[in-house]
Amino acid sequence: MKRAILTALAAVLLLGCKSDAKTNTVPEEGFPEPEPYACRVYDYYDYQNPVPVSEEIEKSYFDDVLFAGDSRMGCMYLWGEITNAKVEYVTSLNLWLIDSMPLDNHADGMTMYDALATTDKNNIYLLFGINEIRSSEQYFDSWAFEQYQSILTMLRENNPDSNIYIMSTYHPRSISGLPEPALTEHLGYVNSRLAKLAADNYMYFLNLDDGMTDEEGLIRDEYVGDGLHFGPTGTHALEDYIKTHVVRRNWYVKEICE
């Protein structure tokens, strides 16, 4: 009797195993489609901080670079040794008039806004803000900050994959109409707003005061001839700084599939 019971239990278990095997059998019409992997792109770059030091970039990088700004950027056009980059500048550029003030190095009336709106460069460097530095904080925010944001929005819409660098307003040794300590106070506020624009728009903030200033925090005397604008020595120092502060996206942007 005991042997009969054990035999019956074994038969039940065997049938159960066969039933499971049949359930998991691949249908005759073909193999089931595998579930797709879920892939996501992660950007690990810290947009809250300035661009860190990097290995010097190769010369060919500048084939795909646009430098755009006010008269301070003009030094790149006048004295620069990076001759394969595109440089556009306007003396005394006012952000509010960016679409009407003609470029210094053009005879066709092209404006800075035109140059930015039509560029196809993959790396864009912007040096604006010195001509708005005399504004009060409230006045700066009420129009200059918003105008700069509209420019960045246009650039991002036209160039969704471009790397955009917002360059800080370096601390000049002097500037007309704004003595110390007001100069330092205004400068600190303007740069804090430029850093916010970079972080809010996922763009890169290039802090020119980091490495190009003296022990007092002023742009080095040998770099500027009038306290503000770079001469040849300062221009070459600026170029060296840019070459060693480049974000390689492949270091920070990763695709992860689960």
Long-range contacts (C-beta under 8 A, 24 or more apart in sequence): 37-257, 37-258, 38-257, 38-258, 39-255, 39-256, 39-257, 39-258, 40-255, 40-256, 40-257, 40-258, 41-253, 41-254, 41-255, 41-256, 42-253, 42-254, 42-255, 42-256, 43-202, 43-252, 43-253, 44-252, 44-253, 44-254, 45-247, 45-252, 45-253, 47-198, 47-199, 47-202, 47-203, 47-204, 47-205, 48-199, 49-205, 50-168, 50-195, 50-205, 50-206, 50-207, 50-210, 51-165, 51-204, 51-205, 51-206, 51-207, 51-245, 51-246, 51-247, 52-245, 53-244, 53-245, 54-244, 54-245, 54-246, 54-247, 54-248, 55-244, 56-243, 56-244, 57-243, 57-244, 57-246, 59-84, 60-84, 61-123, 61-246, 64-121, 64-122, 64-123, 65-121, 65-123, 65-124, 65-125, 66-115, 66-119, 66-121, 66-123, 66-124, 66-125, 67-125, 67-127, 68-112, 68-115, 68-116, 68-124, 68-125, 68-126, 68-127, 69-93, 69-125, 69-126, 69-127, 69-128, 69-167, 70-127, 70-128, 70-130, 70-131, 71-104, 71-229, 72-127, 72-130, 72-228, 72-229, 72-230, 73-127, 74-104, 74-229, 75-229, 75-230, 75-231, 75-234, 75-235, 75-238, 76-235, 76-238, 76-239, 77-104, 77-105, 78-235, 79-230, 79-231, 79-232, 79-235, 79-236, 80-235, 80-239, 81-235, 81-236, 81-239, 82-239, 86-119, 86-121, 88-112, 88-115, 92-131, 93-128, 93-131, 94-131, 94-132, 95-128, 95-129, 95-131, 95-132, 95-144, 95-147, 95-148, 95-151, 96-143, 96-144, 96-147, 98-147, 98-151, 113-151, 116-151, 116-154, 116-155, 117-154, 117-158, 119-158, 119-159, 120-159, 121-159, 121-162, 122-159, 122-161, 122-162, 122-163, 123-162, 123-163, 123-165, 124-155, 124-159, 124-162, 124-163, 124-164, 124-165, 125-165, 125-167, 125-206, 125-242, 126-151, 126-164, 126-165, 126-166, 126-167, 127-167, 129-169, 129-190, 129-194, 130-169, 130-172, 130-175, 130-228, 132-190, 133-169, 133-175, 133-178, 133-183, 133-186, 133-187, 133-190, 134-177, 134-178, 134-186, 135-186, 137-189, 140-189, 140-190, 140-193, 141-193, 145-193, 145-197, 148-194, 148-197, 149-197, 149-201, 152-197, 152-201, 152-203, 153-201, 156-201, 163-204, 163-247, 163-249, 164-201, 164-203, 164-204, 165-203, 165-204, 165-205, 165-206, 166-194, 166-195, 166-197, 166-198, 166-203, 166-204, 166-205, 166-206, 167-206, 167-208, 168-194, 168-195, 168-205, 168-206, 168-207, 168-208, 168-209, 169-194, 169-208, 170-208, 170-209, 170-212, 170-213, 170-219, 171-209, 171-213, 171-217, 171-218, 171-219, 172-218, 172-219, 172-224, 172-227, 172-228, 173-218, 173-219, 173-221, 173-224, 173-227, 173-228, 174-227, 174-228, 175-227, 175-228, 204-247, 206-242, 206-245, 208-238, 208-241, 211-241, 212-237, 212-238, 212-241
